Amino acid sequence: MSKRVLVETRDLFFRGKIQEIIRACGGEVTRNEPYELVVIELGKVDSPARIRGLVERGVAVLAFGSHLNAEQLRDARAAGARAVPNSEIESALRAQLKV
């Protein structure tokens, strides 16, 4: 059974790249629940709260953001996400989809 993945990013470059990886790994990109994984671009003020809410519901979260903003990455990890810099999103997503 393929994983259903919600992608939350404003960046069209990353959105296309992420969706391509999901499909190549046998996953399904969705906008509707249920989903097993949410990929979130950091940067919104409410990102930590959004991550906590998803994690509390049992949804895995993969967050990504600029390596220059270590605080956002730390906050995402503290909220329960696997958080990586932009340069690592591809390998982290592939690993997450294999689980």
Secondary structure, DSSP 4 states (H G I P E B T S, - for coil): -PPEEEEE-S-HHHHHHHHHHHHHTT-EEESSS--SEEEEES-STTHHHHHHHHHHTT-EEEEEE-TT-HHHHHHHHHTT-EEEEGGGHHHHHHHHHH-
